Amino acid sequence: MSSSTGSTGSSSGPPRPGAPRVAPADRGSTRIADRVVAKIAAQAAREVLDTTSGAPAHATVTVHHDIARVRVSLEVDYPSDLAAQCAAVRRQVALRVEECASMSVPEVDIDIEHLHSTHTRTTHTRTAHGRDRRLR
């Protein structure tokens, strides 16, 4: 049999006049993976912090329905106002996740994994055998 080139069965292109409109809620659903929300959260934390002193922020997220529970791991400079930095990260992460993923963020847990002295900056390099080596 030969196939026809009519417009039956095709949903590409603009809707035909007189065609029934489907409400947005009836078109399907969108699920954003936890790892995608985690990347949004980590980027939001990097927007607040100067990440030149250590590893960039890392985030883990658990999403249940439209609620994201976020945990961010940071390396920050010391001495500094750690509470103010954490509060700024919390605000930015919640704002970005709500804006980009349309999820509510009731809490953002912060883990400060390392403090970097502003007086004695050290950098880490990885050797060929996978070990860390500090350079001053």
CORTABEL-V840301 format. One record per residue. N is the residue number from 1. RES is the residue in one letter. PSI is psi in degrees with one decimal (none if undefined). Layout:
n->N res->RES psi->PSI
n->N res->RES psi->PSI
This chain:
n->1 res->M psi->150.2
n->2 res->S psi->151.6
n->3 res->S psi->145.8
n->4 res->S psi->157.2
n->5 res->T psi->29.6
n->6 res->G psi->-177.3
n->7 res->S psi->23.7
n->8 res->T psi->136.7
n->9 res->G psi->-2.9
n->10 res->S psi->132.5
n->11 res->S psi->8.9
n->12 res->S psi->152.3
n->13 res->G psi->179.6
n->14 res->P psi->153.5
n->15 res->P psi->146.2
n->16 res->R psi->146.3
n->17 res->P psi->136.6
n->18 res->G psi->-7.3
n->19 res->A psi->141.7
n->20 res->P psi->138.3
n->21 res->R psi->140.0
n->22 res->V psi->129.0
n->23 res->A psi->145.3
n->24 res->P psi->-37.8
n->25 res->A psi->-21.3
n->26 res->D psi->-1.4
n->27 res->R psi->-20.9
n->28 res->G psi->-166.6
n->29 res->S psi->158.1
n->30 res->T psi->129.5
n->31 res->R psi->126.0
n->32 res->I psi->123.0
n->33 res->A psi->149.2
n->34 res->D psi->-39.6
n->35 res->R psi->-29.0
n->36 res->V psi->-43.1
n->37 res->V psi->-36.4
n->38 res->A psi->-38.5
n->39 res->K psi->-38.3
n->40 res->I psi->-44.8
n->41 res->A psi->-42.9
n->42 res->A psi->-41.3
n->43 res->Q psi->-39.3
n->44 res->A psi->-39.6
n->45 res->A psi->-39.5
n->46 res->R psi->-29.7
n->47 res->E psi->-29.3
n->48 res->V psi->-40.9
n->49 res->L psi->151.9
n->50 res->D psi->109.4
n->51 res->T psi->12.3
n->52 res->T psi->-17.8
n->53 res->S psi->-15.2
n->54 res->G psi->-159.1
n->55 res->A psi->148.6
n->56 res->P psi->164.4
n->57 res->A psi->147.9
n->58 res->H psi->138.5
n->59 res->A psi->147.0
n->60 res->T psi->145.3
n->61 res->V psi->142.6
n->62 res->T psi->123.2
n->63 res->V psi->130.3
n->64 res->H psi->113.4
n->65 res->H psi->-119.4
n->66 res->D psi->29.7
n->67 res->I psi->124.8
n->68 res->A psi->126.4
n->69 res->R psi->122.2
n->70 res->V psi->138.2
n->71 res->R psi->124.3
n->72 res->V psi->130.9
n->73 res->S psi->131.0
n->74 res->L psi->156.5
n->75 res->E psi->125.1
n->76 res->V psi->160.5
n->77 res->D psi->149.7
n->78 res->Y psi->140.3
n->79 res->P psi->141.3
n->80 res->S psi->172.4
n->81 res->D psi->91.8
n->82 res->L psi->-39.4
n->83 res->A psi->-41.6
n->84 res->A psi->-40.0
n->85 res->Q psi->-42.7
n->86 res->C psi->-40.1
n->87 res->A psi->-40.9
n->88 res->A psi->-40.0
n->89 res->V psi->-45.2
n->90 res->R psi->-47.5
n->91 res->R psi->-47.2
n->92 res->Q psi->-41.5
n->93 res->V psi->-47.2
n->94 res->A psi->-43.4
n->95 res->L psi->-49.1
n->96 res->R psi->-42.5
n->97 res->V psi->-40.2
n->98 res->E psi->-40.9
n->99 res->E psi->-48.1
n->100 res->C psi->-33.5
n->101 res->A psi->-2.5
n->102 res->S psi->42.8
n->103 res->M psi->146.0
n->104 res->S psi->147.1
n->105 res->V psi->92.8
n->106 res->P psi->-25.4
n->107 res->E psi->148.9
n->108 res->V psi->111.8
n->109 res->D psi->137.9
n->110 res->I psi->129.4
n->111 res->D psi->116.9
n->112 res->I psi->109.3
n->113 res->E psi->-32.4
n->114 res->H psi->146.2
n->115 res->L psi->133.6
n->116 res->H psi->123.4
n->117 res->S psi->131.4
n->118 res->T psi->-16.0
n->119 res->H psi->-39.5
n->120 res->T psi->86.2
n->121 res->R psi->133.2
n->122 res->T psi->148.8
n->123 res->T psi->153.4
n->124 res->H psi->137.0
n->125 res->T psi->150.6
n->126 res->R psi->129.5
n->127 res->T psi->172.5
n->128 res->A psi->-23.4
n->129 res->H psi->8.7
n->130 res->G psi->7.1
n->131 res->R psi->149.7
n->132 res->D psi->142.9
n->133 res->R psi->131.2
n->134 res->R psi->137.6
n->135 res->L psi->138.2
n->136 res->R psi->none
